[in-house]
Amino acid sequence: MNDLLGFFINTHSVLNLRLIFLAHFLLVTYFIFIIISVRRPVGVAFAWIFIVMTFPLLGIGLYILIGERPVGRALTRKIIRMNREYENITKLMRQQFIGDREKLPLEGRALSLLAESKNGSPVVAGNKIELHSNSLKILQNFVDEINQAKKSLHLEFYIWALGGDADRVCEALIAAAQRGVACRVLLDSLGSKDWFKSSWPGRFRKAGIQVTEALPIQVGRFQFRRADLRLHRKIFVIDGAVVWTGSMNLVDPRTFKQDSGVGEWVDAMVRIEGPVASQFELTFSFDWSVDNPKITHFDDREPPVSPHEGGALAQEFSSGPVYRDDILYQVLLSAIMDAREELTITTPYFGPDDGLLQALMAAAARGVEVTLIVPKLNDSKLVAWSSRSFYDDLLNAGVRIAEFHGGLLHTKSLLIDKRIAIFGSVNFDQRSLRLNFEISLIVYNNDFCSKLEKLINSYLAQSDFVDSKIWAKRPRWHHYLENAAHLTSPLL
């Protein structure tokens, strides 16, 4: 009897074990089919397959969280619907300013056409563009702009931090709303999480300021929307006629992330008057309409203001998943390939894919003076180690690498042959290229490029160039750590 009971128990255990193995096999196979159902870089696909097969529960959980780029079914439908309305406006805009393209130098026309493809903004003439690099003065300028506003104030940022002069901007905005200025604030849910938990949202709404939380993180909805897609843009539009954009969030550098051990964050912004301001207003209106659940149809921007005679040629350039997907990658790749004499990149986070890496190396090999400026200390250790994994290839190809030691260099810019500049919120990494909603200004103007070059030279004066011979002698364990950190980059 005992033998018979033992037989049934053993049979039952074996059956359960087989069912577990079968369930494991079917689940892993299902997710492998999901992974290969989307065409992606081979290395990325194999990395995900390896993780899912080796660590099924962890791997599948990670894939659900960050493996795809969906923004959610409802939001995707809304973006597609709004994009049709957006397309009608940009089509008229491109027709209105078609003559300005003829004013472009030959080396800028192809890049401009590429940037306006996929429903983008055209190049427009008559813009007054000022470059600002003192963060505290920029915050004071924000307060002054708010105090002088007559009709509307539209602010869209990744981070609005608490404390310091960032709070003065809050107070000024409340005062503007109380005197009748229409104020709208759009902030990323994750980047501005501390701000949303503070008393400011309540005070804003009480004063009549409209506040919208972009891409809110909702537990239980990760299976429908990737958790780490972020609104990374920096846009401040005053009365539909003036716009500020660049790399700086609404933060006081004296108080922001002072526990990270990297010093103050070093940023730059541009102030723009002219018809290109309406393009930024259009992007803000699109984002506001998409992220505000109360809006069902796209809300148009202010009409463009009169151009400044003899002003700069420029165009707004926005990008993001679903919305103008992959256009940013194409523009950066094209800009690197078009460079003939000099190419200078400033970025806090450097993590290109093989295509961009090869383009940089090819540019250096054909005689272009390629300079990469990154912070010596980074607030992300993983990013820092991963970035250094590229140094050997870049140095051997002739690329100059400068490590800035004056704080965390947060300015994001690309200067091509001292004649074309791409300036804005875009980091030279796969997160900005594939996952974030980003904004840039492309400027085709020698005067502005000269000012940007002067700013870049001030960064170089506070930087140390990486010596290829000394770099080659670094400890061997650094090499392994760098390459190990690099393995994480395709999965972001």
N, C-alpha and C positions, 0 to 999 in steps of 0.2 A: 504493500500500500504506500509506504513511504517512498519506494522507488518510483512508483507511478506518479505520485505527487511531485517529486523532484523532476521527473521527466516533463510534466506539464509546465512547471515553473521555468525550467530551462528553455523549453520551446517558446514560451511566452516572452522570455527575455530576448531570445534570439530574434523573434518576430518584431519586437519593439525596436531592437537595434537596427534591424533591416529597414523598418519604416523611417527611423531617424535618418539613416544614411540616404534613403530614397528622397526624403523631404529635403535634406541638405543638397543632394545632387540636383533636384528639380529647381530649387530656389537659386542656387549658384548659376545653373544653366540659364535660367530665365533672365537673371541680371547680366550675364555675359551677352545674351542676345540683345538686351537693351543697350548695352555699351557699344556693341558693334553696329547697331541699327543707325547710329549717327556717324557720319564721316568726320573723324577727328584725327589729329596727328597720331602716327603709329605708336610713338613712345608713350603718349598719354593713354591711349587705349590699352596697351599692354600693362602699363602701370596700374590702371584700375582693375584689369582682369586678374593680375597677380594679387592685389590686395583683397579682392572679393573671394578668390579661391583660397588664399592663405588664412585670412581672418574674416570668415563669412559675416558674422554679426556686426563687427566693427566696420568692415569694408562696405557692406550694404548700407549701414547707417550713414557712413560718410558720403556715399554716393548719392543717397537721397537728399542729404543736406547740401552738398556742393558739387555734385557730379555733373549736373546739367545747368543750363542757363535760363530756365523758365521764370517768368515773372508772375505766373499764375494765370489760369484760364480767363477769369473775369477781367483782370487787368490787361491781358493780351488783347482780348476782344475790344476793350475800351481804347487801347492805344491804336489798334488798326482802324477803328471807327474815327477817332480823332485825327489820325494821320491823313485820312481822305480830305478832311476839312482843312488841315494844315497844308496839304499839297496844293489846294486851290490858291491859297495865299502866296506860297513860295513861287508858284508858277507865274503869277502876276508880278511878283517882285523881280524874278529873273528877266521878264520881258521889259519891265520898267527901267532896269539898269543895264541892259544888254550892251549899250554903248560904252559903258565904263570899262568893259573887258578890253576894248581896243587900246586903252591907255596903259595897259600892263606891259612891262618889258617882256620880251619873248620868253625868257627863262621862267617867267611866272605864270604864263597862260595855261600850260598843261596842268600845273598843280592846282590852279584856281578852278579849272573845269572839273577835275577829279573831286575837289572838296565840295563843289556844289551838286555833284551827282547824287543819286538816290534821295532826291527831294531836299537838297541842301540850299544854303543861302548863297547868293552871287556876290562877286566882288563889287564894291561901291566906292566911288571917289568922294572927296570933300570931307574927310574926317580929321578932327583935331585929336591927337593921341598923346597923352602925357604918361611918362613912366615914373612910378613912385616906389621907393625901396625902404623907407623908414616906417616900420609897422605902427609905432605910436602916432606918428604924424598922419598915417593913413586912417587910423581910428578917429583922430581929431577931425580929419576931412570928412569922414562919414557923419560925424555929429553935425558939422557945419552944413553939409548937404541936406541932412534931415531938417535942420532948423530953417533952411531957406526954401524947402519944397513947397509948392503951391497946390498940386493936384494929387499926385500919387507917389507911393514909395513901395517898391517891390524888392524883397530880399530873398535870395535862394542860396543856402550854404550847406555844406556838409557838417560843419561843427559850429555851434554857438556855445562857447565855453563860459563858465561862470567866473565872475571876479574881475577886478581891474577895470580898465577902460572899456572892456566889452559890455559891462553893466551900464556905462554912460551912454552907449549906443541904445540900449534898451530904454533908458529914461527919456532920451531925446525922441525916440519913436513914439512913446506914449504921449508925450507933449504934442507931437505933430498930429496924432490921431485926434486928440482932444480939441485941436483948433480946426479940424475938418478935413485933413489930408487922408485920402483913402490908402490904408496900409495893408499889405499882404506879406506874410512871412511863411516861407516853405523851407523846412529843415529836414535833413535825413534823420530817420528814427534812431539808428544806432549811433551815428556820429554825435548827435546832440541829445543823447539819452539823459545825461545829467541835467541839461537845460529843461527838458520836458518834465523831469521829476521835481523841478524847483517851483517857486511861486510865480515865475515870469509868465508862463502861458495863461494862467488865470488873470494876472494883471493886464496882459495884452488884450485878452478878450473883453475884459471889463471896460477897457478904454475904447473898444470898437475895432481893434486890430484883428484881422482874420489870420488864423494860424492853422497850417496844415502839416501833418506829420507824413513825410514821404517814406514809402516802402516799410510800413510798420512790421516789426517782427512779432508774429503771432504763433504761439506754441500750438502745435496740432495741425498747422497748415504747411509744414515743410515738405510734405509729400506733393503739394500742389505748386509751391513756389520756392525757389532756391533762397536760402536764408541770408546769403552774404552779398547779394546784388545791392549796390549802394548808389545813392544820388551824391556824386562827388563834385558837383558844379559849384562855382562861386560867381554869383551874379547879383549886382545891386543896381537897380534902375531907378532914376529920379525923374519924375514928371514925363517919362517916356522919351526924354531927350538926351539924358546923360547916363552912361553906364560905367560901372567899375567891374573889372574881372581880373583874374590872375590866380595865384597860388594860395593866397592868404584866406584863412577862415576867420570868423568873427571871434578872435582870441587876443588876449593881451599876452605878448611873448614873455613878460616878466613873471607871469603866474602860470602859464600853460605848460603842463607836463614837466614841471621843474624837478620831479622825482625820477625822471628817466635818465639823468646823468649825461645829457648831450648838450646842455647849455640852452640858450634861447633859440627859438625857431627863426630862421632868416627867410623872409618872403619878399615878393614884389607884386605890384598891381599896376594896371593901366586905367586911366580915366579917359573916356572917349566921348566926344561930342560929334554929332553928325549922323548921317543916315544909317550907319552900321549899328547904332544904338537900338534902332527899331528891330533889328534882327535878334538881338539879345532879349528885347522885350517879347518878341514872338516866341522864343524858346521858353522864357519864363511862363508865358501864358499857356503854352502847351503843357508844360510840366504841372502847373497849377491845376489845369483842367483835368489832367490824367489822375493826379494824386488826391484831388478833392472829391470825395464820394458824392457830394451834393450836385456836382456839375456833370451834365450828360452830353453837352456839346462843346466843341472847342471855342474858347473865348479869345477873340482877336486882340492884337496889340495896338498901341497908339500908332497913328500914321507917322511916317518918317519926317524928321525936321529938315529945314533947309540946309544944304551942304555948305561947308566952309570952302571958299574959293582957294584953289591950290592945295587943298588938304590931302591927307594920305589916302592911298588905296588900301582897302582892308575888307575882310569878310569874316563873319562869325562862322565857327565850325563846331557843330555839336555831334555827339556820337553816343551810342549805348546799345545794350542788348535789345533785340526786337526792333528798336528804333534806330535805323541807319546802321545795322549790324555790320561789323568788320570794316567800315569805311575808314576809321581811324588808322587801322593797321596799314591799309593801302596808301593812305596819305603819307604816313611816316616813312614807309618803305620807298615811295616815290621821291620824297624829299631827299632822302639819303642818296639814292641813285642819281639824282639830278645834280648833286653838289660837284663842283669842278675845282674849287680852290680851298675853301675852308668849311668845316662843319663843327659846330660847338654845341654840346648837349649839357644842360644842367638838370639834374633830377635827384631827389632824395632816395628813390627806390629804383634800382636798376636790375631788371630781370627780363631781357629780351628772349624771344624764341630763336631757333636756329636761323630762320630767314632774316631777321633783323641783324643778328650777330654777323652773319655772312656778308650782309650789305655794308655794315660798318667796316669790316675787315677789307672788303673789296674796294671801298672808297679810299682807305688808307693806302692800299696797294697800288692804286692808280694815281697816287700823288696828291690826294686831298689831305690837308692837315686836319685830322680828326682829333678833337679834344673832348674828353668826358670828364665832367666835374660832379663829384658825389661827396656827401658828407663823410668825414673821417670816422665820426661816431654816429651810430644810427639807433633810433628808438626801438627797432626790431632787430634782435640778434640774428634771427633766422634769415632775414633779408640781407643783413650785412654779410654773413658768411656765404650765402648763395651768390650775392653780387660778385664777391671776390673769386668765385669759381670761374668767372669769365676773364679774369685779368691776364692769365698766361696767353690765351689766344689773341686777345686784343693787343697786348704789348708786343708780341712776336710779329703781328701784322703792321706795327708802326703807330698804333693809336696811343695818344698821350692820355694818361689817367691822372687827374688831380684830385686829391682828397682835401676837402675844405675843413679847416679846424677852428673856424670862428663861430661855431654853433651848429645846429642842424639845418643845413642848407635845404630849404623847402621850395625854392623857386624852380619852376618847370618851364624850360625854354629850349628851342631849337633854332640856331642861327645858321643860315645857309648862305655862304659866299658874301656875307655882310650886306645882302640885298633883300633877303626874305627872312621873316621871323615867324615862328609858331610859338605862341605864348599863352599859358592858361593853367588849367587844373590837371593836365595829363602827366602822369608819371611814365617813365620808360620801362614799364613792367606789364606783365600779362593781365594783372587785375584791371589796370586802366584800359588796356587794349581789348579785353574780352568781357569784363563784368560790370564796370562802373558806367554810370551816365556822366559824361564829361563835357567840358566846354573849353574852347580855345579861340583865340583871335589870330588870324593869319594877316600879317602886315607886309605890304610890298612897297616899302618906303625907305630910302637910304638914311634919312635923318633919324627916324626911329631906330633903325638897325644900328646906327652909330651910338645912340644912347644905350641900347641894350649891350653893345660890345663894351662900352665903358663900364657898365655894371658888371659884366662878366669878368673884365680885367680886375675889378676890385675884389671879386671872389678869388681869382687866381692869385692875387697878392696875399691872400690869407689861406693858401693851399700849399700842400707838399705834393710834388710830382712823384709818382711811383717809379722807382728805378728798377728796370727789368732784371739787372744782375743781382741786386739785393733781394728782389722779390723771389727769384729762383732759389735763393738760399734759405727761404723760410723753413721752419720745422716741417717735417714730413706729415705729422699729424694734422697740421693746418690744411694741407692738401686734401686729406681724406675727409675732414670735417666740412670743408667748402663744397666738395662734390656730393657729400651726403645731404647737405642743406639744399643743394641745387635740385636733388631728386624731388623735392616737394613742390617746386615751382610750376610744373605742368598741371598739377592737380588743383591749382587755385582758380 
